Amino acid sequence: MRLILLALLALVFPAMAQEDMPAKVWLEKMSQALREKEFKASIIQLQADHIRPLVYLHGKVNNQEVAFLEYLNGPPKNAVRVGNRVTFIEHDEPAYSIVSNHIQGVWPAAFSANMADLEVGYQFVLGGRTRIAGRPGQMIRLLPNDEFRYGFQIWLDMETFLPLRYDMLTQDKQLLEQIMVIELIEFSEPPAILQEAYKQEWPAVIDQAERQDGQNWQFAWLPAGFTVVVRDHHRLIGSHEAVEYIALTDGLANISVYVARAGASPLPEELITRNGLSLVSEKVGNAEVVAVGKVPTQTLTRIAKSLTLE
């Protein structure tokens, strides 16, 4: 009877048979699993009162990563990734491709990257264990090192190390966003749909318009770990008003900054949506700066105020 009980425990909590690993090692194993394993995850994404069901598949074909994301509600909408090319296929719209090694909308890109890059902004702390999607999971907390970003909790499958759940939490522990796996299937070889995706001729990568008349806006201050990942300058359709766009990230939190000539109609100085997206606007000389992101409003305000034109 005792042997049977031990066998059952080993099935339910396989990691009980192994020594506890540091939180960073768990995350490093997650990163490796997301890059190398063949799997299918059925996912529910929760934001405020919005629920979005997704299916995500990942594998490697001829040593190249291939992934497929399908949105299950609403008009057909899919994304396919082959290597560093992501193609978007939407209802009644021509398919187009961009250069990217990650499909937005599931796990943050940092999850499959170098975990050491996140240590500038976060501490990794082991949490408890529980079952998610019928699988034993280990919680890892990502605690912010400062007050300029929110915290995160991740539950990892104790067998495959793939993520089972991901929560974004405010400073007072309010849930802003949750991504939860409801079914996880691991394969011994890439699913057929990924093998077919690898063979397809996808649209050529769209040319990124060169910056024209762009101004050299610089940040005098950014929270530790945040870097500029995109700069774009374009003119709005209709008004032809010039707008500068700058994207920032620390690997988990994303911030968008827009700079344009100040208009006659004032924008709201501060706005927080139900799903945790914050917006602030600031006047910088003759320009209006709008910063948007899922970070505390004081972070956006300080970033916007630190912009200088060089």
C-alpha positions as protocol buffer text, in pm:
chain_id: "A"
residue {
  index: 1
  type: MET
  ca { x: 0 y: 0 z: 0 }
}
residue {
  index: 2
  type: ARG
  ca { x: 283 y: 236 z: 87 }
}
residue {
  index: 3
  type: LEU
  ca { x: 451 y: 171 z: -250 }
}
residue {
  index: 4
  type: ILE
  ca { x: 127 y: 247 z: -434 }
}
residue {
  index: 5
  type: LEU
  ca { x: 89 y: 576 z: -244 }
}
residue {
  index: 6
  type: LEU
  ca { x: 446 y: 676 z: -327 }
}
residue {
  index: 7
  type: ALA
  ca { x: 391 y: 595 z: -693 }
}
residue {
  index: 8
  type: LEU
  ca { x: 77 y: 809 z: -702 }
}
residue {
  index: 9
  type: LEU
  ca { x: 258 y: 1099 z: -539 }
}
residue {
  index: 10
  type: ALA
  ca { x: 535 y: 1074 z: -795 }
}
residue {
  index: 11
  type: LEU
  ca { x: 279 y: 1098 z: -1074 }
}
residue {
  index: 12
  type: VAL
  ca { x: 104 y: 1401 z: -926 }
}
residue {
  index: 13
  type: PHE
  ca { x: 415 y: 1589 z: -816 }
}
residue {
  index: 14
  type: PRO
  ca { x: 710 y: 1455 z: -1017 }
}
residue {
  index: 15
  type: ALA
  ca { x: 939 y: 1735 z: -900 }
}
residue {
  index: 16
  type: MET
  ca { x: 908 y: 1614 z: -540 }
}
residue {
  index: 17
  type: ALA
  ca { x: 1168 y: 1354 z: -638 }
}
residue {
  index: 18
  type: GLN
  ca { x: 1419 y: 1621 z: -739 }
}
residue {
  index: 19
  type: GLU
  ca { x: 1599 y: 1881 z: -535 }
}
residue {
  index: 20
  type: ASP
  ca { x: 1451 y: 2227 z: -529 }
}
residue {
  index: 21
  type: MET
  ca { x: 1613 y: 2450 z: -788 }
}
residue {
  index: 22
  type: PRO
  ca { x: 1669 y: 2826 z: -756 }
}
residue {
  index: 23
  type: ALA
  ca { x: 1402 y: 3042 z: -918 }
}
residue {
  index: 24
  type: LYS
  ca { x: 1641 y: 3160 z: -1190 }
}
residue {
  index: 25
  type: VAL
  ca { x: 1717 y: 2800 z: -1294 }
}
residue {
  index: 26
  type: TRP
  ca { x: 1344 y: 2731 z: -1330 }
}
residue {
  index: 27
  type: LEU
  ca { x: 1314 y: 3036 z: -1556 }
}
residue {
  index: 28
  type: GLU
  ca { x: 1617 y: 2935 z: -1761 }
}
residue {
  index: 29
  type: LYS
  ca { x: 1462 y: 2591 z: -1816 }
}
residue {
  index: 30
  type: MET
  ca { x: 1138 y: 2762 z: -1920 }
}
residue {
  index: 31
  type: SER
  ca { x: 1327 y: 2973 z: -2174 }
}
residue {
  index: 32
  type: GLN
  ca { x: 1492 y: 2664 z: -2320 }
}
residue {
  index: 33
  type: ALA
  ca { x: 1162 y: 2473 z: -2331 }
}
residue {
  index: 34
  type: LEU
  ca { x: 983 y: 2755 z: -2516 }
}
residue {
  index: 35
  type: ARG
  ca { x: 1257 y: 2755 z: -2780 }
}
residue {
  index: 36
  type: GLU
  ca { x: 1307 y: 2381 z: -2823 }
}
residue {
  index: 37
  type: LYS
  ca { x: 997 y: 2178 z: -2732 }
}
residue {
  index: 38
  type: GLU
  ca { x: 720 y: 2057 z: -2962 }
}
residue {
  index: 39
  type: PHE
  ca { x: 387 y: 2140 z: -2799 }
}
residue {
  index: 40
  type: LYS
  ca { x: 34 y: 2270 z: -2827 }
}
residue {
  index: 41
  type: ALA
  ca { x: -118 y: 2499 z: -2564 }
}
residue {
  index: 42
  type: SER
  ca { x: -486 y: 2592 z: -2544 }
}
residue {
  index: 43
  type: ILE
  ca { x: -493 y: 2927 z: -2365 }
}
residue {
  index: 44
  type: ILE
  ca { x: -737 y: 3171 z: -2206 }
}
residue {
  index: 45
  type: GLN
  ca { x: -630 y: 3536 z: -2188 }
}
residue {
  index: 46
  type: LEU
  ca { x: -810 y: 3749 z: -1928 }
}
residue {
  index: 47
  type: GLN
  ca { x: -806 y: 4130 z: -1926 }
}
residue {
  index: 48
  type: ALA
  ca { x: -1060 y: 4307 z: -1705 }
}
residue {
  index: 49
  type: ASP
  ca { x: -1393 y: 4163 z: -1827 }
}
residue {
  index: 50
  type: HIS
  ca { x: -1251 y: 4051 z: -2162 }
}
residue {
  index: 51
  type: ILE
  ca { x: -1183 y: 3681 z: -2228 }
}
residue {
  index: 52
  type: ARG
  ca { x: -989 y: 3568 z: -2533 }
}
residue {
  index: 53
  type: PRO
  ca { x: -934 y: 3197 z: -2617 }
}
residue {
  index: 54
  type: LEU
  ca { x: -619 y: 3111 z: -2813 }
}
residue {
  index: 55
  type: VAL
  ca { x: -435 y: 2808 z: -2946 }
}
residue {
  index: 56
  type: TYR
  ca { x: -55 y: 2820 z: -2973 }
}
residue {
  index: 57
  type: LEU
  ca { x: 166 y: 2555 z: -3133 }
}
residue {
  index: 58
  type: HIS
  ca { x: 544 y: 2546 z: -3139 }
}
residue {
  index: 59
  type: GLY
  ca { x: 806 y: 2314 z: -3281 }
}
residue {
  index: 60
  type: LYS
  ca { x: 1130 y: 2293 z: -3476 }
}
residue {
  index: 61
  type: VAL
  ca { x: 1149 y: 2193 z: -3842 }
}
residue {
  index: 62
  type: ASN
  ca { x: 1498 y: 2147 z: -3987 }
}
residue {
  index: 63
  type: ASN
  ca { x: 1636 y: 2310 z: -3672 }
}
residue {
  index: 64
  type: GLN
  ca { x: 1427 y: 2623 z: -3733 }
}
residue {
  index: 65
  type: GLU
  ca { x: 1158 y: 2738 z: -3491 }
}
residue {
  index: 66
  type: VAL
  ca { x: 804 y: 2735 z: -3628 }
}
residue {
  index: 67
  type: ALA
  ca { x: 499 y: 2860 z: -3436 }
}
residue {
  index: 68
  type: PHE
  ca { x: 129 y: 2911 z: -3503 }
}
residue {
  index: 69
  type: LEU
  ca { x: -119 y: 3126 z: -3310 }
}
residue {
  index: 70
  type: GLU
  ca { x: -495 y: 3111 z: -3369 }
}
residue {
  index: 71
  type: TYR
  ca { x: -758 y: 3339 z: -3215 }
}
residue {
  index: 72
  type: LEU
  ca { x: -1069 y: 3127 z: -3158 }
}
residue {
  index: 73
  type: ASN
  ca { x: -1332 y: 3403 z: -3119 }
}
residue {
  index: 74
  type: GLY
  ca { x: -1444 y: 3658 z: -3375 }
}
residue {
  index: 75
  type: PRO
  ca { x: -1332 y: 3684 z: -3738 }
}
residue {
  index: 76
  type: PRO
  ca { x: -1053 y: 3441 z: -3838 }
}
residue {
  index: 77
  type: LYS
  ca { x: -714 y: 3575 z: -3726 }
}
residue {
  index: 78
  type: ASN
  ca { x: -389 y: 3378 z: -3722 }
}
residue {
  index: 79
  type: ALA
  ca { x: -16 y: 3439 z: -3700 }
}
residue {
  index: 80
  type: VAL
  ca { x: 259 y: 3210 z: -3828 }
}
residue {
  index: 81
  type: ARG
  ca { x: 625 y: 3232 z: -3740 }
}
residue {
  index: 82
  type: VAL
  ca { x: 902 y: 3063 z: -3937 }
}
residue {
  index: 83
  type: GLY
  ca { x: 1244 y: 3155 z: -3802 }
}
residue {
  index: 84
  type: ASN
  ca { x: 1257 y: 3532 z: -3767 }
}
residue {
  index: 85
  type: ARG
  ca { x: 960 y: 3600 z: -3996 }
}
residue {
  index: 86
  type: VAL
  ca { x: 608 y: 3643 z: -3857 }
}
residue {
  index: 87
  type: THR
  ca { x: 314 y: 3647 z: -4098 }
}
residue {
  index: 88
  type: PHE
  ca { x: -29 y: 3777 z: -4000 }
}
residue {
  index: 89
  type: ILE
  ca { x: -339 y: 3633 z: -4167 }
}
residue {
  index: 90
  type: GLU
  ca { x: -663 y: 3817 z: -4095 }
}
residue {
  index: 91
  type: HIS
  ca { x: -1018 y: 3804 z: -4226 }
}
residue {
  index: 92
  type: ASP
  ca { x: -1070 y: 4008 z: -4546 }
}
residue {
  index: 93
  type: GLU
  ca { x: -717 y: 4150 z: -4523 }
}
residue {
  index: 94
  type: PRO
  ca { x: -412 y: 4060 z: -4735 }
}
residue {
  index: 95
  type: ALA
  ca { x: -151 y: 3862 z: -4540 }
}
residue {
  index: 96
  type: TYR
  ca { x: 170 y: 4046 z: -4453 }
}
residue {
  index: 97
  type: SER
  ca { x: 502 y: 3956 z: -4289 }
}
residue {
  index: 98
  type: ILE
  ca { x: 740 y: 4135 z: -4054 }
}
residue {
  index: 99
  type: VAL
  ca { x: 1083 y: 4055 z: -3913 }
}
residue {
  index: 100
  type: SER
  ca { x: 1038 y: 3919 z: -3560 }
}
residue {
  index: 101
  type: ASN
  ca { x: 1149 y: 3618 z: -3356 }
}
residue {
  index: 102
  type: HIS
  ca { x: 832 y: 3625 z: -3147 }
}
residue {
  index: 103
  type: ILE
  ca { x: 455 y: 3624 z: -3200 }
}
residue {
  index: 104
  type: GLN
  ca { x: 301 y: 3897 z: -2987 }
}
residue {
  index: 105
  type: GLY
  ca { x: -9 y: 3812 z: -2785 }
}
residue {
  index: 106
  type: VAL
  ca { x: 95 y: 3501 z: -2593 }
}
residue {
  index: 107
  type: TRP
  ca { x: 399 y: 3493 z: -2364 }
}
residue {
  index: 108
  type: PRO
  ca { x: 635 y: 3793 z: -2342 }
}
residue {
  index: 109
  type: ALA
  ca { x: 938 y: 3768 z: -2571 }
}
residue {
  index: 110
  type: ALA
  ca { x: 1161 y: 3778 z: -2263 }
}
residue {
  index: 111
  type: PHE
  ca { x: 1032 y: 3435 z: -2157 }
}
residue {
  index: 112
  type: SER
  ca { x: 1232 y: 3267 z: -2434 }
}
residue {
  index: 113
  type: ALA
  ca { x: 1534 y: 3498 z: -2407 }
}
residue {
  index: 114
  type: ASN
  ca { x: 1820 y: 3543 z: -2159 }
}
residue {
  index: 115
  type: MET
  ca { x: 1673 y: 3554 z: -1807 }
}
residue {
  index: 116
  type: ALA
  ca { x: 1976 y: 3748 z: -1679 }
}
residue {
  index: 117
  type: ASP
  ca { x: 1850 y: 4051 z: -1876 }
}
residue {
  index: 118
  type: LEU
  ca { x: 1545 y: 4071 z: -1649 }
}
residue {
  index: 119
  type: GLU
  ca { x: 1748 y: 4082 z: -1327 }
}
residue {
  index: 120
  type: VAL
  ca { x: 1807 y: 4457 z: -1369 }
}
residue {
  index: 121
  type: GLY
  ca { x: 1440 y: 4520 z: -1301 }
}
residue {
  index: 122
  type: TYR
  ca { x: 1318 y: 4213 z: -1112 }
}
residue {
  index: 123
  type: GLN
  ca { x: 1406 y: 3965 z: -837 }
}
residue {
  index: 124
  type: PHE
  ca { x: 1325 y: 3597 z: -895 }
}
residue {
  index: 125
  type: VAL
  ca { x: 1163 y: 3428 z: -595 }
}
residue {
  index: 126
  type: LEU
  ca { x: 1030 y: 3072 z: -558 }
}
residue {
  index: 127
  type: GLY
  ca { x: 663 y: 3044 z: -465 }
}
residue {
  index: 128
  type: GLY
  ca { x: 434 y: 2753 z: -391 }
}
residue {
  index: 129
  type: ARG
  ca { x: 308 y: 2465 z: -604 }
}
residue {
  index: 130
  type: THR
  ca { x: -37 y: 2386 z: -735 }
}
residue {
  index: 131
  type: ARG
  ca { x: -217 y: 2210 z: -1020 }
}
residue {
  index: 132
  type: ILE
  ca { x: -303 y: 2399 z: -1340 }
}
residue {
  index: 133
  type: ALA
  ca { x: -465 y: 2231 z: -1642 }
}
residue {
  index: 134
  type: GLY
  ca { x: -431 y: 1902 z: -1454 }
}
residue {
  index: 135
  type: ARG
  ca { x: -53 y: 1941 z: -1430 }
}
residue {
  index: 136
  type: PRO
  ca { x: 165 y: 2018 z: -1124 }
}
residue {
  index: 137
  type: GLY
  ca { x: 304 y: 2371 z: -1143 }
}
residue {
  index: 138
  type: GLN
  ca { x: 581 y: 2563 z: -967 }
}
residue {
  index: 139
  type: MET
  ca { x: 522 y: 2934 z: -906 }
}
residue {
  index: 140
  type: ILE
  ca { x: 799 y: 3187 z: -965 }
}
residue {
  index: 141
  type: ARG
  ca { x: 750 y: 3546 z: -853 }
}
residue {
  index: 142
  type: LEU
  ca { x: 913 y: 3831 z: -1044 }
}
residue {
  index: 143
  type: LEU
  ca { x: 925 y: 4110 z: -788 }
}
residue {
  index: 144
  type: PRO
  ca { x: 1006 y: 4461 z: -916 }
}
residue {
  index: 145
  type: ASN
  ca { x: 1329 y: 4617 z: -787 }
}
residue {
  index: 146
  type: ASP
  ca { x: 1167 y: 4961 z: -783 }
}
residue {
  index: 147
  type: GLU
  ca { x: 827 y: 5134 z: -789 }
}
residue {
  index: 148
  type: PHE
  ca { x: 839 y: 5202 z: -1163 }
}
residue {
  index: 149
  type: ARG
  ca { x: 695 y: 4871 z: -1285 }
}
residue {
  index: 150
  type: TYR
  ca { x: 446 y: 4604 z: -1184 }
}
residue {
  index: 151
  type: GLY
  ca { x: 516 y: 4252 z: -1057 }
}
residue {
  index: 152
  type: PHE
  ca { x: 450 y: 3916 z: -1221 }
}
residue {
  index: 153
  type: GLN
  ca { x: 380 y: 3558 z: -1121 }
}
residue {
  index: 154
  type: ILE
  ca { x: 452 y: 3259 z: -1343 }
}
residue {
  index: 155
  type: TRP
  ca { x: 357 y: 2895 z: -1290 }
}
residue {
  index: 156
  type: LEU
  ca { x: 576 y: 2644 z: -1475 }
}
residue {
  index: 157
  type: ASP
  ca { x: 486 y: 2286 z: -1559 }
}
residue {
  index: 158
  type: MET
  ca { x: 709 y: 2073 z: -1337 }
}
residue {
  index: 159
  type: GLU
  ca { x: 757 y: 1812 z: -1609 }
}
residue {
  index: 160
  type: THR
  ca { x: 814 y: 2016 z: -1927 }
}
residue {
  index: 161
  type: PHE
  ca { x: 906 y: 2356 z: -1768 }
}
residue {
  index: 162
  type: LEU
  ca { x: 662 y: 2524 z: -2008 }
}
residue {
  index: 163
  type: PRO
  ca { x: 457 y: 2815 z: -1867 }
}
residue {
  index: 164
  type: LEU
  ca { x: 107 y: 2726 z: -1745 }
}
residue {
  index: 165
  type: ARG
  ca { x: -5 y: 3061 z: -1610 }
}
residue {
  index: 166
  type: TYR
  ca { x: 116 y: 3421 z: -1613 }
}
residue {
  index: 167
  type: ASP
  ca { x: -25 y: 3704 z: -1396 }
}
residue {
  index: 168
  type: MET
  ca { x: 51 y: 4076 z: -1406 }
}
residue {
  index: 169
  type: LEU
  ca { x: -13 y: 4242 z: -1068 }
}
residue {
  index: 170
  type: THR
  ca { x: -29 y: 4605 z: -960 }
}
residue {
  index: 171
  type: GLN
  ca { x: 164 y: 4736 z: -660 }
}
residue {
  index: 172
  type: ASP
  ca { x: -139 y: 4658 z: -439 }
}
residue {
  index: 173
  type: LYS
  ca { x: -168 y: 4301 z: -581 }
}
residue {
  index: 174
  type: GLN
  ca { x: -462 y: 4374 z: -812 }
}
residue {
  index: 175
  type: LEU
  ca { x: -472 y: 4140 z: -1112 }
}
residue {
  index: 176
  type: LEU
  ca { x: -433 y: 4331 z: -1440 }
}
residue {
  index: 177
  type: GLU
  ca { x: -383 y: 4050 z: -1686 }
}
residue {
  index: 178
  type: GLN
  ca { x: -374 y: 3672 z: -1681 }
}
residue {
  index: 179
  type: ILE
  ca { x: -279 y: 3414 z: -1940 }
}
residue {
  index: 180
  type: MET
  ca { x: -369 y: 3059 z: -1839 }
}
residue {
  index: 181
  type: VAL
  ca { x: -315 y: 2728 z: -2018 }
}
residue {
  index: 182
  type: ILE
  ca { x: -620 y: 2500 z: -1998 }
}
residue {
  index: 183
  type: GLU
  ca { x: -463 y: 2215 z: -2196 }
}
residue {
  index: 184
  type: LEU
  ca { x: -98 y: 2139 z: -2271 }
}
residue {
  index: 185
  type: ILE
  ca { x: 9 y: 1862 z: -2509 }
}
residue {
  index: 186
  type: GLU
  ca { x: 373 y: 1777 z: -2579 }
}
residue {
  index: 187
  type: PHE
  ca { x: 466 y: 1605 z: -2906 }
}
residue {
  index: 188
  type: SER
  ca { x: 763 y: 1390 z: -3005 }
}
residue {
  index: 189
  type: GLU
  ca { x: 783 y: 1567 z: -3343 }
}
residue {
  index: 190
  type: PRO
  ca { x: 647 y: 1891 z: -3491 }
}
residue {
  index: 191
  type: PRO
  ca { x: 269 y: 1887 z: -3551 }
}
residue {
  index: 192
  type: ALA
  ca { x: 170 y: 1854 z: -3918 }
}
residue {
  index: 193
  type: ILE
  ca { x: 40 y: 2212 z: -3933 }
}
residue {
  index: 194
  type: LEU
  ca { x: 388 y: 2342 z: -3841 }
}
residue {
  index: 195
  type: GLN
  ca { x: 557 y: 2121 z: -4098 }
}
residue {
  index: 196
  type: GLU
  ca { x: 319 y: 2256 z: -4362 }
}
residue {
  index: 197
  type: ALA
  ca { x: 378 y: 2613 z: -4244 }
}
residue {
  index: 198
  type: TYR
  ca { x: 753 y: 2563 z: -4289 }
}
residue {
  index: 199
  type: LYS
  ca { x: 699 y: 2463 z: -4655 }
}
residue {
  index: 200
  type: GLN
  ca { x: 467 y: 2752 z: -4742 }
}
residue {
  index: 201
  type: GLU
  ca { x: 572 y: 3056 z: -4943 }
}
residue {
  index: 202
  type: TRP
  ca { x: 472 y: 3341 z: -4713 }
}
residue {
  index: 203
  type: PRO
  ca { x: 448 y: 3707 z: -4819 }
}
residue {
  index: 204
  type: ALA
  ca { x: 774 y: 3897 z: -4837 }
}
residue {
  index: 205
  type: VAL
  ca { x: 863 y: 4107 z: -4535 }
}
residue {
  index: 206
  type: ILE
  ca { x: 716 y: 4454 z: -4570 }
}
residue {
  index: 207
  type: ASP
  ca { x: 969 y: 4732 z: -4611 }
}
residue {
  index: 208
  type: GLN
  ca { x: 1001 y: 4950 z: -4308 }
}
residue {
  index: 209
  type: ALA
  ca { x: 965 y: 5313 z: -4415 }
}
residue {
  index: 210
  type: GLU
  ca { x: 1283 y: 5507 z: -4360 }
}
residue {
  index: 211
  type: ARG
  ca { x: 1266 y: 5784 z: -4104 }
}
residue {
  index: 212
  type: GLN
  ca { x: 1207 y: 6116 z: -4276 }
}
residue {
  index: 213
  type: ASP
  ca { x: 1224 y: 6450 z: -4100 }
}
residue {
  index: 214
  type: GLY
  ca { x: 1257 y: 6260 z: -3771 }
}
residue {
  index: 215
  type: GLN
  ca { x: 1371 y: 6461 z: -3472 }
}
residue {
  index: 216
  type: ASN
  ca { x: 1633 y: 6345 z: -3227 }
}
residue {
  index: 217
  type: TRP
  ca { x: 1423 y: 6306 z: -2910 }
}
residue {
  index: 218
  type: GLN
  ca { x: 1620 y: 6156 z: -2622 }
}
residue {
  index: 219
  type: PHE
  ca { x: 1528 y: 6046 z: -2270 }
}
residue {
  index: 220
  type: ALA
  ca { x: 1714 y: 6205 z: -1982 }
}
residue {
  index: 221
  type: TRP
  ca { x: 1577 y: 5929 z: -1757 }
}
residue {
  index: 222
  type: LEU
  ca { x: 1444 y: 5575 z: -1796 }
}
residue {
  index: 223
  type: PRO
  ca { x: 1380 y: 5313 z: -1528 }
}
residue {
  index: 224
  type: ALA
  ca { x: 1665 y: 5063 z: -1494 }
}
residue {
  index: 225
  type: GLY
  ca { x: 1643 y: 4794 z: -1761 }
}
residue {
  index: 226
  type: PHE
  ca { x: 1422 y: 4987 z: -2005 }
}
residue {
  index: 227
  type: THR
  ca { x: 1564 y: 5040 z: -2353 }
}
residue {
  index: 228
  type: VAL
  ca { x: 1443 y: 5190 z: -2681 }
}
residue {
  index: 229
  type: VAL
  ca { x: 1351 y: 4911 z: -2924 }
}
residue {
  index: 230
  type: VAL
  ca { x: 1169 y: 5102 z: -3201 }
}
residue {
  index: 231
  type: ARG
  ca { x: 1179 y: 5455 z: -3338 }
}
residue {
  index: 232
  type: ASP
  ca { x: 939 y: 5558 z: -3612 }
}
residue {
  index: 233
  type: HIS
  ca { x: 842 y: 5888 z: -3771 }
}
residue {
  index: 234
  type: HIS
  ca { x: 538 y: 5927 z: -3994 }
}
residue {
  index: 235
  type: ARG
  ca { x: 260 y: 6166 z: -4087 }
}
residue {
  index: 236
  type: LEU
  ca { x: -101 y: 6106 z: -3988 }
}
residue {
  index: 237
  type: ILE
  ca { x: -343 y: 6027 z: -4269 }
}
residue {
  index: 238
  type: GLY
  ca { x: -566 y: 6323 z: -4339 }
}
residue {
  index: 239
  type: SER
  ca { x: -398 y: 6590 z: -4128 }
}
residue {
  index: 240
  type: HIS
  ca { x: -42 y: 6497 z: -4239 }
}
residue {
  index: 241
  type: GLU
  ca { x: 70 y: 6595 z: -3891 }
}
residue {
  index: 242
  type: ALA
  ca { x: 416 y: 6463 z: -3804 }
}
residue {
  index: 243
  type: VAL
  ca { x: 425 y: 6213 z: -3516 }
}
residue {
  index: 244
  type: GLU
  ca { x: 732 y: 6059 z: -3355 }
}
residue {
  index: 245
  type: TYR
  ca { x: 682 y: 5711 z: -3207 }
}
residue {
  index: 246
  type: ILE
  ca { x: 924 y: 5551 z: -2960 }
}
residue {
  index: 247
  type: ALA
  ca { x: 877 y: 5204 z: -2809 }
}
residue {
  index: 248
  type: LEU
  ca { x: 1040 y: 5107 z: -2479 }
}
residue {
  index: 249
  type: THR
  ca { x: 1058 y: 4775 z: -2295 }
}
residue {
  index: 250
  type: ASP
  ca { x: 1231 y: 4607 z: -2002 }
}
residue {
  index: 251
  type: GLY
  ca { x: 1145 y: 4265 z: -2146 }
}
residue {
  index: 252
  type: LEU
  ca { x: 809 y: 4234 z: -1968 }
}
residue {
  index: 253
  type: ALA
  ca { x: 656 y: 4583 z: -1954 }
}
residue {
  index: 254
  type: ASN
  ca { x: 607 y: 4777 z: -2279 }
}
residue {
  index: 255
  type: ILE
  ca { x: 571 y: 5155 z: -2309 }
}
residue {
  index: 256
  type: SER
  ca { x: 475 y: 5358 z: -2618 }
}
residue {
  index: 257
  type: VAL
  ca { x: 568 y: 5726 z: -2641 }
}
residue {
  index: 258
  type: TYR
  ca { x: 418 y: 5961 z: -2902 }
}
residue {
  index: 259
  type: VAL
  ca { x: 549 y: 6312 z: -2970 }
}
residue {
  index: 260
  type: ALA
  ca { x: 363 y: 6564 z: -3185 }
}
residue {
  index: 261
  type: ARG
  ca { x: 312 y: 6938 z: -3214 }
}
residue {
  index: 262
  type: ALA
  ca { x: 83 y: 7057 z: -2937 }
}
residue {
  index: 263
  type: GLY
  ca { x: -276 y: 7086 z: -3058 }
}
residue {
  index: 264
  type: ALA
  ca { x: -549 y: 7330 z: -2973 }
}
residue {
  index: 265
  type: SER
  ca { x: -753 y: 7064 z: -2791 }
}
residue {
  index: 266
  type: PRO
  ca { x: -589 y: 6954 z: -2466 }
}
residue {
  index: 267
  type: LEU
  ca { x: -549 y: 6583 z: -2401 }
}
residue {
  index: 268
  type: PRO
  ca { x: -634 y: 6425 z: -2063 }
}
residue {
  index: 269
  type: GLU
  ca { x: -338 y: 6456 z: -1830 }
}
residue {
  index: 270
  type: GLU
  ca { x: -391 y: 6105 z: -1692 }
}
residue {
  index: 271
  type: LEU
  ca { x: -608 y: 5806 z: -1773 }
}
residue {
  index: 272
  type: ILE
  ca { x: -618 y: 5449 z: -1641 }
}
residue {
  index: 273
  type: THR
  ca { x: -826 y: 5190 z: -1823 }
}
residue {
  index: 274
  type: ARG
  ca { x: -995 y: 4888 z: -1666 }
}
residue {
  index: 275
  type: ASN
  ca { x: -731 y: 4651 z: -1804 }
}
residue {
  index: 276
  type: GLY
  ca { x: -449 y: 4843 z: -1639 }
}
residue {
  index: 277
  type: LEU
  ca { x: -331 y: 5041 z: -1940 }
}
residue {
  index: 278
  type: SER
  ca { x: -225 y: 5388 z: -1823 }
}
residue {
  index: 279
  type: LEU
  ca { x: -193 y: 5707 z: -2028 }
}
residue {
  index: 280
  type: VAL
  ca { x: -35 y: 6040 z: -1942 }
}
residue {
  index: 281
  type: SER
  ca { x: 24 y: 6354 z: -2150 }
}
residue {
  index: 282
  type: GLU
  ca { x: 281 y: 6627 z: -2092 }
}
residue {
  index: 283
  type: LYS
  ca { x: 381 y: 6947 z: -2268 }
}
residue {
  index: 284
  type: VAL
  ca { x: 750 y: 6957 z: -2360 }
}
residue {
  index: 285
  type: GLY
  ca { x: 825 y: 7294 z: -2519 }
}
residue {
  index: 286
  type: ASN
  ca { x: 594 y: 7324 z: -2822 }
}
residue {
  index: 287
  type: ALA
  ca { x: 536 y: 6947 z: -2833 }
}
residue {
  index: 288
  type: GLU
  ca { x: 277 y: 6725 z: -2674 }
}
residue {
  index: 289
  type: VAL
  ca { x: 407 y: 6394 z: -2537 }
}
residue {
  index: 290
  type: VAL
  ca { x: 173 y: 6100 z: -2476 }
}
residue {
  index: 291
  type: ALA
  ca { x: 305 y: 5793 z: -2296 }
}
residue {
  index: 292
  type: VAL
  ca { x: 103 y: 5470 z: -2276 }
}
residue {
  index: 293
  type: GLY
  ca { x: 179 y: 5141 z: -2101 }
}
residue {
  index: 294
  type: LYS
  ca { x: 91 y: 4891 z: -1830 }
}
residue {
  index: 295
  type: VAL
  ca { x: 310 y: 5054 z: -1569 }
}
residue {
  index: 296
  type: PRO
  ca { x: 233 y: 5298 z: -1284 }
}
residue {
  index: 297
  type: THR
  ca { x: 126 y: 5642 z: -1405 }
}
residue {
  index: 298
  type: GLN
  ca { x: 416 y: 5807 z: -1219 }
}
residue {
  index: 299
  type: THR
  ca { x: 654 y: 5607 z: -1438 }
}
residue {
  index: 300
  type: LEU
  ca { x: 492 y: 5737 z: -1757 }
}
residue {
  index: 301
  type: THR
  ca { x: 488 y: 6094 z: -1624 }
}
residue {
  index: 302
  type: ARG
  ca { x: 857 y: 6091 z: -1536 }
}
residue {
  index: 303
  type: ILE
  ca { x: 952 y: 5937 z: -1873 }
}
residue {
  index: 304
  type: ALA
  ca { x: 747 y: 6193 z: -2064 }
}
residue {
  index: 305
  type: LYS
  ca { x: 894 y: 6484 z: -1868 }
}
residue {
  index: 306
  type: SER
  ca { x: 1249 y: 6356 z: -1929 }
}
residue {
  index: 307
  type: LEU
  ca { x: 1223 y: 6389 z: -2310 }
}
residue {
  index: 308
  type: THR
  ca { x: 1461 y: 6642 z: -2461 }
}
residue {
  index: 309
  type: LEU
  ca { x: 1520 y: 6741 z: -2822 }
}
residue {
  index: 310
  type: GLU
  ca { x: 1886 y: 6720 z: -2925 }
}
